[in-house]
Amino acid sequence: MTHKVEIKKNEKLTCDIAFFSNTNCNLDSGYHLENFKIAYKGFGKLNRNRNNAILVCHALSGDQFVAGKNPITNKDGWWARMVGPDKPIDTNKYFVICANVLGGCVGSTGPKEINAMTNSHFGTDFPSITIRDMVKVQKYLIDALNIEKIFAVVGGSMGAMQVLQWTIDYPDKLENAIHIAGALKHSAQNIAFHEVGRQAIMNDPAWNKGSYKDTETKPERGLAVARMIAHITYLSDDVMHRKFGRKLQSRDIISFGFDADFQIESYLRYQGKSFVERFDANSYLYLTRAMDYFDLTENFSKSVEFSSQHNKHINYLVISFTSDWLFPTKENKQIVNILNYNTRKVSFSEIETDKGHDSFLLDEPELDLTISGFLDSNFIRLQDK
Amino acid sequence: MTHKVEIKKNEKLTCDIAFFSNTNCNLDSGYHLENFKIAYKGFGKLNRNRNNAILVCHALSGDQFVAGKNPITNKDGWWARMVGPDKPIDTNKYFVICANVLGGCVGSTGPKEINAMTNSHFGTDFPSITIRDMVKVQKYLIDALNIEKIFAVVGGSMGAMQVLQWTIDYPDKLENAIHIAGALKHSAQNIAFHEVGRQAIMNDPAWNKGSYKDTETKPERGLAVARMIAHITYLSDDVMHRKFGRKLQSRDIISFGFDADFQIESYLRYQGKSFVERFDANSYLYLTRAMDYFDLTENFSKSVEFSSQHNKHINYLVISFTSDWLFPTKENKQIVNILNYNTRKVSFSEIETDKGHDSFLLDEPELDLTISGFLDSNFIRLQDK
């Protein structure tokens, strides 16, 4: 590779940004990415053998702040309960890397950033991206960090898609893969929900064909509606019933109006509102599109079937949740089945919970134990080699 | 009753409109409805014994054009496959009445109509309404038509809510009740989906706090998004997979853009677009709100339990669909269970289909047979009395 890398600390974001220039990075769309940057954050320390690195791939609304404080929201990182010292993914033991995806909006190259060619924001001039493209630039980063082999790639939802893609495209770069609540392909129903979210954004006059960065307005209303729709799909009917039921919000009787009468309504409005404060609407369009395009139904089985030496060494862990209707168990099991047919090393755990797709982000002791057990036992085996 | 009724033919709508004035109609919200009108359409003929009337209650997006041609869309009525000569609800035998609900937008009093007090459109000055209010004005209409007893009340979804309400409020007015794909109460998840739809409408600047009728613009974009969200919930994951899967729309390869790449996307866009041509955004707000407020969890069991003579004569038929996740079988079964505990006459049928909630509108031979069988056998019994 003839490309150049330069890594700089970003004080404001309290993370590192790797600048890649003179690259030969072709995206799936045919677009040639000449310069790009990846914002990432490391937690813990890379050991002397350089074999304790865990790459965490974030989901649609995530970012590099997997643990510790998020400097934008001033809240805990999105997986702070999973990643950190003495947490299931223990940063006393592992060096955890999390990078904002390509197309994201927290420091990595994406529609929100300045297009060097035009000196204005990319907006919808940004090239369409795929999960494979996201993984490709992550590979650039891992190489730049001189990590020859990643101990584990871990991710849920859109992160799980990246995990699978890693095992296909760069199997030699990794030892273990933890795939949580994903699928071989995005289903028609999931595409449908994404499409409605995108329509909500693009129908907001403030979206302005994607070039709202050059104006004062932002498509906040459209993005809030998109987030609200998505948020319903992250929960389950049961958990909504348990948490909210038909309970009223700050009143004893219904208002006979369009205020948020029910707690579920004000909860969703809050979700929509807080999301627009931290997320870019165009990024939302690009990332949902990347998920919609995700379809490994052919690639994955071929990759597992034909690469006799290739990815045979990878230990897979696939996790699903009983109440997840966005990426239901049956779709996760397809992955397990393909791996089993081809005598690969795969563990599968379906976790009983009513919390829906979001379970992977929430307090689920069984999830913690499954992940820490899988990682730690494989790490001991690695040291014994 | 001291109110006055006047029934006029409406040539443009090809239906009748009953004008009620000097009424004493108090709505659940406390609002006093002095004058109102109900647009309705009759199919078939009332027989000499005046005992063959069937009231069909329409769902959220329905209207009085249950059969024949809809003069607005120029398409078949929304249940033309179920209602008509020689159809399962046979208009050679029955006199079918279908009325646009209070709060609707096809001729009945609703937010789209002129407020006599102010001489401008009601908009959001229209009073909040409930399912009970809808049923109350239907009762006015049935009385105005001099029908002492309705042979059957039939409805699916929001129509099913009206059916249950009829059996509570006016049990003496009816012989049979067919409740299709409904529930005793609207669930938190259903409220959530409605709330997002309402937010999409109210976030559309063209909504203009509900007074868009006085301006030139209409909140078409918001309403289209609301319809798209709702439409996903009317289908099932399986039927979407079967009908659309990940099939591309008019192209062989993905576009790497935000056009409708997948068939499901263009299908939803079409659903949104065609809906705004025929439906009023404010009506959508009011009717979804009425559904959200619907909660008979106490009322229904009390009504069945305590009214020893009252509604004991009613024959109930409850129908659900295996793939309906909006009003799933378990919620329909609650109704059946309460009726059974109280030794009421109830038939229950869960129909196996992958078509989701919308099944009640679609080609389901088992549904046809269940409805015609129930109606015809009870009609014969009635004649034999």
Chai-1 contact restraints between the chains, C-beta under 6 A:
chainA,res_idxA,chainB,res_idxB,connection_type,confidence,min_distance_angstrom,max_distance_angstrom,comment,restraint_id
A,S29,B,F256,contact,1.0,0.0,6.0,A-B,restraint_1
A,S128,B,F256,contact,1.0,0.0,6.0,A-B,restraint_2
A,A188,B,M240,contact,1.0,0.0,6.0,A-B,restraint_3
A,A188,B,H241,contact,1.0,0.0,6.0,A-B,restraint_4
A,A188,B,F244,contact,1.0,0.0,6.0,A-B,restraint_5
A,A188,B,G245,contact,1.0,0.0,6.0,A-B,restraint_6
A,A188,B,I264,contact,1.0,0.0,6.0,A-B,restraint_7
A,Q189,B,D237,contact,1.0,0.0,6.0,A-B,restraint_8
A,Q189,B,M240,contact,1.0,0.0,6.0,A-B,restraint_9
A,I191,B,F262,contact,1.0,0.0,6.0,A-B,restraint_10
A,I191,B,I264,contact,1.0,0.0,6.0,A-B,restraint_11
A,A192,B,I232,contact,1.0,0.0,6.0,A-B,restraint_12
A,A192,B,I264,contact,1.0,0.0,6.0,A-B,restraint_13
A,A192,B,L268,contact,1.0,0.0,6.0,A-B,restraint_14
A,E195,B,E265,contact,1.0,0.0,6.0,A-B,restraint_15
A,E195,B,L268,contact,1.0,0.0,6.0,A-B,restraint_16
A,V196,B,M228,contact,1.0,0.0,6.0,A-B,restraint_17
A,V196,B,I229,contact,1.0,0.0,6.0,A-B,restraint_18
A,Q199,B,V225,contact,1.0,0.0,6.0,A-B,restraint_19
A,A200,B,A200,contact,1.0,0.0,6.0,A-B,restraint_20
A,A200,B,V225,contact,1.0,0.0,6.0,A-B,restraint_21
A,N203,B,R221,contact,1.0,0.0,6.0,A-B,restraint_22
A,R221,B,N203,contact,1.0,0.0,6.0,A-B,restraint_23
A,V225,B,Q199,contact,1.0,0.0,6.0,A-B,restraint_24
A,V225,B,A200,contact,1.0,0.0,6.0,A-B,restraint_25
A,M228,B,V196,contact,1.0,0.0,6.0,A-B,restraint_26
A,I229,B,V196,contact,1.0,0.0,6.0,A-B,restraint_27
A,I229,B,I229,contact,1.0,0.0,6.0,A-B,restraint_28
A,I232,B,A192,contact,1.0,0.0,6.0,A-B,restraint_29
A,D237,B,Q189,contact,1.0,0.0,6.0,A-B,restraint_30
A,M240,B,A188,contact,1.0,0.0,6.0,A-B,restraint_31
A,M240,B,Q189,contact,1.0,0.0,6.0,A-B,restraint_32
A,H241,B,A188,contact,1.0,0.0,6.0,A-B,restraint_33
A,F244,B,A188,contact,1.0,0.0,6.0,A-B,restraint_34
A,G245,B,A188,contact,1.0,0.0,6.0,A-B,restraint_35
A,I254,B,Y293,contact,1.0,0.0,6.0,A-B,restraint_36
A,F256,B,S29,contact,1.0,0.0,6.0,A-B,restraint_37
A,F256,B,S128,contact,1.0,0.0,6.0,A-B,restraint_38
A,F262,B,I191,contact,1.0,0.0,6.0,A-B,restraint_39
A,I264,B,A188,contact,1.0,0.0,6.0,A-B,restraint_40
A,I264,B,I191,contact,1.0,0.0,6.0,A-B,restraint_41
A,I264,B,A192,contact,1.0,0.0,6.0,A-B,restraint_42
A,E265,B,E195,contact,1.0,0.0,6.0,A-B,restraint_43
A,L268,B,A192,contact,1.0,0.0,6.0,A-B,restraint_44
A,L268,B,E195,contact,1.0,0.0,6.0,A-B,restraint_45
A,Y293,B,I254,contact,1.0,0.0,6.0,A-B,restraint_46
